[in-house]
Amino acid sequence: MSATSDYGTSSTLATLWVYRGSDTPIPELPTLGVLDPLSTRPDSHECFVFIHNRIKNCFASHPNCPQSLSTPLPKRVLNIGSTSKDVIKLVEPNGIQASYIALSHCWGGLQPIKTISTSIAQMQANIEWNDLSRVFQDAITVARQLGIEWIWIDSLCIIQDSKMDWEIESARMCDYYSSAYLTISASSSKNGTIPFLHDRDSQWQTKTFPFCCTNGQKVEVLARRHTGSSMAQVIEDLSPLASRAWCWQENVLSTRVLHYTQSELIFECRTEVVSEDGAKPRGFYSMGLAQKFSGGGTVERDMYWRWHDLIESYSIRELTFESDKLPAVSGVAKQIQGPTDSVYLAGLWKDNLPMELCWSVDYVSTNSSLNMQPETYIAPSWCWASVNGALEFVSADPKAPFTSLARVLDVHVSVAGFNRYGEVQDGYITLKGMVSKVRINCTDPSNCWSYTVGDGSTTQEPIAPDCLLCPCKMRSENGQGEMTLRRAQKGDILVPFEVDLYCLHIGKEVSENYASFYGMVIAPSYIDDGTYIRIGLIQLDDETWFENETVEMVVEIR
């Protein structure tokens, strides 16, 4: 549906899905499906029938979905009883097995209640209903309707002012979400003050239109505004939760998720994604994150490709605190580590090096601008977690297998706390391979297309910078250090540059139809300690491009 202005241009007012109004096929519209009714409220009897039916079907016919009705409860969990008259309190169950629900929600800036060291005793005695946020109240209401008396909510079940408790419990999230009977996803609530059990806006309701066939027969067709479905709302306002990084992990790990979107309920498990109105979610995200995680093979290399696919979807999400970048994927990392038995290195896997190093920031498909380097230390420069922005990894093409051109001599990452998949404090990798001297050019540091490698205008190739870059002099006793590049930080003045650096040949993919060669652009550290930092990735289709000024070197990258 579009509108035309006085100047002749058009803009889309709404995208509609069209369906049949009955089970009787329409010969002239043979592909139209049937649309189920949509309730005006998500807590209607019809909605709970939908939920019960989806869960029952999942347990009865989905062998890929865990079937246990009773699992060990988390370290702390809320006991909510079965009715509104029951006391709500925080419990440490100590080995009790039961069904429980987990909540995935946006914290937002408003947190009316959370567990801290000074409040835990009161929380264990009684939590007043009116002290709970509207989102927590709605989640408890749904749990009670489903006959579940236990619910896990992160901000209430983790002691928020205890770094030790937070690190230990965040590492256990993979178990808490994967073992939950159901995860309630408050997809439409951008903070705790906005309930998800409320009247739905009329814009999402089905409208009926007459359709006249060529034989004169009149039939009814149904139309609904296209919502994209919560699977596709990765960054859309319709589902604020879908843009949050922590909620990505909660979705990936959960066995069954019930998304409360603004328009409808969507049930997702490790086998299927089903909308309340019966419409099949469309597009790339029609397969949920849980299906991406659990399906598609079990061999080691499949697990690495699956990890890359998931991290690409994670990288476009938002974090309130930059330091959470690795903790927010730690639960998924723990699950990947099991079948691979590989050492985890701040988002990379040791047994898949050096292929793991061939990541790049995807500015093109996301139409995004270059970012500054994070203000706090997140990871070594050779790890994707060290930069912000959408990521892209080497494609998983079996017809063009990856061949390593560099050898890992040593690699190490030091974690900062109790979670070995969480925050890190430093790290390095030592590689041996062919290194070419290259000139890095940039006419406009804020434009990703202006970063190139090569000498003349006819021999320049694009480079994917890891972030905004700026030239600087290496430290020296006489103050006359050579020029190098570093990742730009807040407050840096960005200027055009031409600087001679190095490209380490990492690997290649070769098939009958194409060839891709990957090189990591490295710059001598400005503190002149003999180490290097990564600043970008080069992908070329001609291996001979680096024939001149290439020598074998051993380099340490930090």
C-alpha positions in Angstrom: 0.0 0.0 0.0 1.5 3.3 -1.0 0.7 7.0 -1.4 1.8 9.5 -4.0 2.7 13.1 -3.1 2.2 16.2 -5.2 5.7 15.8 -6.5 5.0 12.3 -7.9 7.1 10.3 -5.5 5.6 7.4 -3.5 6.1 6.1 -0.1 4.9 2.9 1.6 2.2 3.3 4.1 1.9 -0.3 5.1 2.8 -3.8 3.9 -0.1 -6.2 4.0 -0.4 -10.0 4.1 -3.4 -11.3 2.2 -5.2 -14.6 3.0 -8.4 -16.5 2.1 -11.4 -15.9 4.2 -12.4 -19.6 4.3 -11.0 -23.1 3.6 -12.4 -23.0 0.1 -9.6 -22.3 -2.5 -9.9 -19.3 -4.8 -8.9 -20.6 -8.3 -7.5 -17.2 -9.4 -5.5 -16.9 -6.2 -4.3 -20.5 -5.6 -1.4 -19.6 -3.4 -3.4 -17.8 -0.7 -3.4 -19.5 2.6 -6.0 -19.5 5.4 -5.6 -17.1 8.3 -6.6 -18.1 11.9 -8.4 -15.6 14.1 -6.4 -13.2 16.2 -7.4 -12.3 19.7 -7.7 -8.7 20.8 -5.8 -9.5 24.0 -2.7 -11.8 24.6 -4.2 -13.1 27.8 -7.5 -14.3 26.3 -8.7 -17.8 26.6 -7.9 -18.4 22.9 -4.3 -17.3 23.5 -3.8 -19.7 26.4 -5.3 -22.5 24.3 -2.8 -21.7 21.6 0.1 -21.8 24.2 -1.1 -25.1 25.7 -1.5 -26.7 22.3 2.0 -25.6 21.1 3.7 -26.9 24.2 1.7 -30.1 24.1 2.6 -30.7 20.5 6.3 -29.9 21.2 6.5 -32.5 24.0 4.6 -35.1 21.9 6.2 -34.8 18.5 9.6 -33.0 18.6 12.5 -35.4 19.4 15.0 -32.5 19.0 13.4 -30.6 21.9 14.2 -31.8 25.4 11.3 -33.6 26.9 12.0 -33.4 30.6 9.1 -32.0 32.7 11.2 -31.8 35.9 14.7 -30.4 36.1 17.0 -29.2 38.9 15.9 -25.6 39.8 18.4 -22.8 39.5 20.5 -21.7 42.6 17.8 -19.1 43.3 14.3 -19.0 41.9 11.0 -17.3 42.7 8.3 -19.5 44.2 5.0 -17.9 43.1 2.4 -20.4 44.1 -0.6 -21.1 41.9 -3.0 -18.2 42.7 -2.9 -14.5 43.3 -3.3 -15.2 47.1 0.0 -17.1 47.4 3.1 -15.4 48.7 5.9 -14.7 46.3 9.4 -15.2 47.6 13.0 -15.8 46.6 14.1 -19.4 47.3 17.3 -21.4 47.3 15.9 -24.8 46.4 19.1 -26.9 47.0 18.5 -29.7 44.6 14.7 -29.6 44.2 13.5 -30.7 40.8 10.5 -29.1 39.2 9.3 -27.3 36.1 10.1 -23.6 36.0 9.7 -20.7 33.6 12.5 -18.2 32.7 11.9 -14.6 31.7 13.7 -12.7 28.9 13.1 -9.0 29.3 14.5 -5.5 28.7 15.8 -3.9 31.8 15.6 -0.4 30.5 16.5 2.6 32.7 13.7 1.9 35.2 14.2 -1.0 37.7 11.6 -0.8 40.5 13.0 -3.9 42.2 16.1 -6.0 42.1 18.0 -8.2 44.5 21.0 -6.7 46.3 23.0 -7.8 49.3 20.9 -5.7 51.7 17.5 -6.8 50.4 18.0 -10.5 49.9 16.7 -11.5 53.3 13.4 -9.5 52.7 13.1 -11.0 49.2 13.3 -14.5 50.8 10.5 -13.7 53.2 8.0 -12.0 50.9 7.9 -9.9 47.8 4.9 -7.6 47.6 2.9 -7.7 44.3 2.9 -4.0 44.0 6.7 -3.8 44.3 7.1 -5.9 41.1 7.4 -4.3 37.7 4.4 -4.6 35.3 6.5 -7.0 33.2 7.3 -9.2 36.2 3.6 -9.2 37.2 2.5 -10.3 33.7 5.1 -13.0 33.6 4.0 -14.4 36.9 0.4 -14.2 35.7 1.2 -16.3 32.6 3.2 -18.8 34.7 0.3 -19.4 37.1 -2.1 -19.8 34.2 0.2 -22.5 32.8 0.3 -24.3 36.2 4.0 -23.5 36.9 4.9 -22.4 40.4 8.5 -21.4 39.8 10.0 -18.6 37.7 13.6 -17.4 37.2 14.1 -13.7 36.6 17.7 -12.6 36.4 17.5 -9.3 38.2 15.7 -10.9 41.1 17.6 -14.2 41.2 21.2 -12.8 40.9 22.6 -10.6 43.6 23.1 -7.4 41.5 25.8 -5.7 43.7 27.9 -8.9 44.0 30.4 -9.2 41.1 31.3 -12.7 42.2 27.7 -13.9 42.3 27.0 -12.2 38.9 30.0 -13.9 37.3 29.2 -17.3 38.6 25.5 -17.1 37.8 25.9 -15.5 34.4 28.1 -18.5 33.5 25.2 -20.8 34.5 22.6 -19.0 32.3 23.1 -21.6 29.6 21.7 -24.3 31.9 19.0 -22.1 33.4 17.5 -21.1 30.0 18.0 -24.5 28.3 16.4 -26.4 31.2 13.4 -24.1 31.6 10.0 -25.5 30.7 9.3 -22.3 28.8 10.9 -18.9 28.3 8.6 -16.0 28.3 10.0 -13.3 26.0 8.5 -9.8 26.8 9.3 -8.8 23.2 7.2 -5.7 23.0 8.2 -4.1 26.4 11.2 -1.8 26.2 11.4 -1.6 30.0 9.7 -3.1 33.1 7.0 -0.4 33.3 5.3 -1.4 30.0 3.1 -4.5 30.4 2.8 -7.0 27.6 -0.7 -8.3 28.7 -2.9 -5.4 27.4 -5.3 -4.6 24.6 -3.7 -4.9 21.2 -3.7 -1.9 18.9 -6.5 -2.2 16.3 -3.9 -1.7 13.5 -2.8 -5.3 13.9 -6.3 -6.8 13.6 -7.5 -8.5 10.4 -9.6 -6.6 7.9 -12.0 -8.1 5.3 -12.0 -7.0 1.7 -14.2 -8.1 -1.3 -12.4 -9.7 -4.3 -14.1 -10.0 -7.6 -13.1 -12.9 -9.8 -13.1 -12.7 -13.6 -16.2 -14.8 -13.7 -18.1 -12.3 -11.6 -18.0 -14.3 -8.4 -17.3 -12.2 -5.3 -15.3 -13.7 -2.5 -13.8 -12.3 0.7 -10.1 -12.0 1.4 -8.4 -11.1 4.6 -5.6 -8.7 5.1 -3.3 -8.0 8.0 -0.5 -5.5 8.4 2.8 -7.1 7.9 4.6 -7.4 11.2 7.7 -9.1 10.0 7.2 -11.6 12.9 9.5 -11.4 15.9 12.1 -13.6 14.2 12.7 -10.8 11.6 12.5 -7.9 14.0 16.2 -7.9 14.8 16.5 -4.2 15.0 12.9 -3.0 14.4 11.0 -0.9 17.0 8.1 -3.4 17.0 10.2 -5.7 19.2 12.6 -3.8 21.5 13.8 -7.0 23.1 15.1 -8.2 19.7 17.7 -5.5 19.6 19.2 -6.3 23.0 22.4 -8.4 23.2 21.7 -10.2 26.4 18.4 -11.4 25.1 20.0 -12.9 22.1 21.7 -15.5 24.3 18.5 -16.2 26.2 16.7 -16.9 22.9 19.4 -19.1 21.6 19.7 -21.3 24.7 16.0 -21.7 25.4 14.2 -24.9 24.5 10.9 -23.2 24.0 10.2 -19.5 23.8 6.9 -17.6 23.8 7.3 -14.2 22.2 4.8 -11.6 23.3 5.0 -9.1 20.4 2.8 -6.1 20.0 0.7 -7.8 17.3 0.6 -11.5 18.3 2.0 -14.5 20.1 4.8 -16.4 18.4 5.9 -19.8 19.7 9.4 -20.9 19.0 11.2 -24.1 19.8 14.2 -26.0 18.4 11.9 -27.6 15.8 9.5 -24.9 14.6 8.3 -21.3 14.7 4.5 -20.9 14.8 2.5 -17.6 14.9 -0.8 -17.2 16.7 -2.7 -16.5 13.5 -1.2 -19.6 11.8 0.9 -17.5 9.3 4.3 -18.9 8.8 7.0 -16.3 9.7 8.9 -15.3 6.6 12.3 -14.2 5.5 15.8 -15.2 6.6 14.8 -15.1 10.3 11.9 -17.6 9.8 14.3 -20.1 11.4 14.6 -19.0 15.0 17.9 -18.6 16.8 17.3 -21.8 18.8 17.0 -23.8 15.6 20.2 -22.3 14.3 21.9 -23.4 17.4 20.5 -26.9 17.7 20.2 -28.0 14.0 22.5 -28.6 11.1 24.9 -31.4 12.1 27.1 -32.2 15.0 30.6 -32.5 13.6 33.2 -30.1 14.9 33.4 -27.9 11.8 29.6 -27.6 11.7 29.7 -26.3 15.2 32.2 -23.5 14.3 30.1 -22.5 11.3 27.0 -22.4 13.5 28.9 -20.3 16.0 29.9 -17.8 13.3 26.3 -17.6 12.0 25.0 -16.9 15.5 27.7 -14.3 16.3 26.8 -12.5 13.1 23.2 -12.1 14.4 24.5 -11.2 17.9 26.9 -8.5 16.6 24.1 -6.1 15.4 22.5 -6.0 18.9 23.0 -3.4 21.6 24.7 -3.5 25.0 24.3 -1.0 27.8 27.8 -1.8 29.1 30.6 -2.6 26.6 32.2 -4.9 29.1 29.3 -7.3 28.8 30.1 -8.2 25.2 31.8 -11.5 26.0 29.7 -12.4 29.1 26.5 -12.0 27.0 27.6 -14.9 24.8 29.3 -17.0 27.5 26.4 -19.4 27.9 26.4 -20.2 24.2 30.2 -20.5 24.1 30.0 -23.0 27.0 27.5 -25.1 24.9 29.8 -25.0 21.8 32.9 -25.9 23.8 31.3 -29.3 24.9 31.1 -31.0 21.5 34.3 -29.3 20.1 36.5 -29.7 23.2 38.3 -26.6 21.9 40.0 -23.9 23.9 37.9 -20.7 24.0 39.8 -17.5 23.2 37.6 -14.4 23.8 35.1 -15.4 21.1 37.4 -17.5 19.0 38.2 -21.2 19.0 41.8 -22.5 19.2 41.2 -25.6 17.1 39.7 -23.5 14.3 42.6 -21.1 14.0 43.7 -19.3 11.9 40.4 -19.4 10.0 38.8 -17.8 13.1 40.9 -14.7 12.4 39.2 -14.0 9.1 36.4 -11.9 10.5 35.6 -8.4 9.3 33.2 -5.6 10.1 30.3 -5.6 7.6 29.6 -1.9 6.8 28.0 -2.5 3.4 25.0 -4.8 4.0 24.1 -2.9 7.2 24.8 0.5 5.7 26.5 1.5 8.9 29.3 4.0 9.7 32.6 3.2 11.3 32.9 3.2 15.1 35.5 4.3 17.5 37.4 1.6 19.4 35.5 0.7 22.6 36.4 2.9 25.5 37.1 0.0 27.8 39.4 -3.0 27.0 37.2 -5.9 25.8 39.6 -8.3 24.0 42.9 -8.5 22.0 42.8 -6.8 18.7 42.7 -10.1 16.8 39.4 -11.0 18.4 36.1 -9.8 16.9 34.9 -8.7 20.4 37.5 -5.9 20.4 35.4 -3.8 17.9 31.8 -2.7 17.6 29.5 -3.3 14.6 28.0 -6.0 12.4 30.4 -8.9 11.7 31.0 -11.1 8.8 32.9 -14.4 8.8 34.4 -16.7 6.1 31.5 -18.4 4.3 30.9 -22.1 5.0 31.2 -23.3 1.4 32.2 -27.0 1.2 33.1 -26.5 -2.5 35.8 -24.0 -1.4 37.4 -25.4 1.7 39.6 -23.0 3.7 43.3 -23.6 3.6 45.5 -22.0 6.2 48.5 -20.0 5.1 49.8 -19.1 8.6 50.8 -21.2 11.6 49.9 -20.6 15.2 53.0 -20.8 17.4 51.4 -19.6 20.6 48.1 -18.1 21.8 46.8 -17.2 25.2 44.0 -15.2 26.7 43.7 -14.3 30.4 40.2 -14.1 31.9 39.4 -11.4 34.4 37.1 -13.3 36.8 35.4 -16.6 37.7 33.7 -17.1 34.3 36.2 -18.6 31.9 33.9 -17.6 29.0 33.5 -14.0 30.3 35.5 -10.9 30.5 39.2 -11.0 29.6 42.1 -8.8 30.8 44.7 -9.4 28.1 45.9 -11.8 25.4 48.3 -12.4 22.5 48.7 -14.7 19.5 52.1 -15.5 17.8 51.8 -16.4 14.1 54.4 -17.5 11.6 53.6 -16.8 7.9 54.3 -14.8 4.8 54.1 -11.1 5.5 53.9 -8.4 2.7 54.7 -4.7 3.2 51.7 -2.7 2.0 50.7 1.0 1.9 47.4 1.8 3.6 45.6 4.8 2.2 42.7 6.8 3.4 41.2 10.0 2.0 38.3 10.3 4.4 38.6 8.3 7.7 34.8 8.4 8.4 34.1 6.7 5.0 34.7 2.9 4.9 35.1 3.0 1.1 38.1 5.4 1.4 40.3 2.8 3.1 42.5 1.1 0.4 45.7 -0.9 0.2 48.2 -0.3 -2.6 50.5 2.3 -4.2 49.0 3.8 -7.3 45.4 4.4 -8.3 45.4 1.4 -10.6 46.8 -1.0 -8.0 44.6 -0.1 -5.0 42.2 -2.6 -3.4 39.6 -2.0 -0.7 40.4 -2.9 2.9 37.8 -3.6 5.6 39.0 -1.5 8.6 38.2 -2.8 12.0 37.1 0.7 13.1 38.1 4.3 12.6 41.8 4.5 12.2 44.3 7.3 12.9 48.0 7.8 12.2 50.5 8.2 15.1 54.2 8.2 15.7 55.8 5.2 17.5 57.4 6.1 20.8 61.1 6.7 20.7 63.8 8.3 22.9 64.4 11.1 20.4 60.8 11.7 19.6 61.4 10.8 15.9 59.5 7.5 15.8 58.2 6.0 12.6 54.6 6.5 11.6 52.1 3.7 12.3 48.3 3.4 12.6 46.1 2.6 15.6 42.4 2.3 16.3 40.9 5.7 16.9 39.7 6.5 20.3 37.3 9.1 21.6 38.8 12.6 21.3 41.2 11.7 18.4 41.4 14.1 15.4 40.8 12.1 12.2 42.9 13.1 9.2 43.7 11.5 5.8 46.8 9.3 5.7 49.2 7.2 3.8 51.1 4.8 6.0 53.3 1.8 5.2 52.3 -1.3 7.2 52.2 -5.1 6.9 49.7 -7.8 5.7 50.0 -11.3 7.2 48.7 -14.0 4.8 46.1 -15.9 6.8 44.4 -18.3 4.4 42.5 -18.9 1.2 39.4 -20.5 -0.3 39.6 -21.9 -3.7 36.9 -23.6 -5.9 36.4 -24.2 -9.6 34.7 -20.9 -10.0 36.4 -18.5 -7.6 39.3 -17.9 -5.2 39.5 -15.7 -2.1 42.7 -14.8 -0.3 42.6 -13.3 3.2 45.2 -11.1 4.8 45.2 -9.5 8.2 46.5 -5.9 8.1 48.7 -5.4 11.2 50.4 -2.2 12.5 53.5 -2.0 14.8 52.3 -1.0 18.2 52.8 2.7 18.9 54.6 1.9 22.2 57.3 0.3 20.0 57.6 -3.0 22.0 58.0 -5.2 19.0 54.3 -6.3 19.0 51.6 -5.6 16.5 47.9 -4.8 16.5 45.3 -5.8 14.0 43.6 -2.9 12.2 41.7 -4.6 9.3 41.2 -7.4 6.9 41.9 -7.7 3.1 40.1 -10.1 0.9 41.5 -10.5 -2.7 40.8 -12.8 -5.6 44.4 -12.7 -6.9 47.2 -14.4 -4.9 49.9 -12.8 -7.1 48.9 -9.3 -5.8 51.3 -9.8 -2.8 54.3 -11.3 -4.8 56.6 -8.3 -4.2 58.2 -7.5 -0.8 57.0 -10.6 0.9 59.0 -12.4 3.5 58.3 -15.1 6.1 58.0 -13.6 9.6 57.0 -14.4 13.2 54.7 -11.8 14.6 53.1 -11.3 18.0 49.7 -9.6 17.9 48.1 -8.2 21.0 
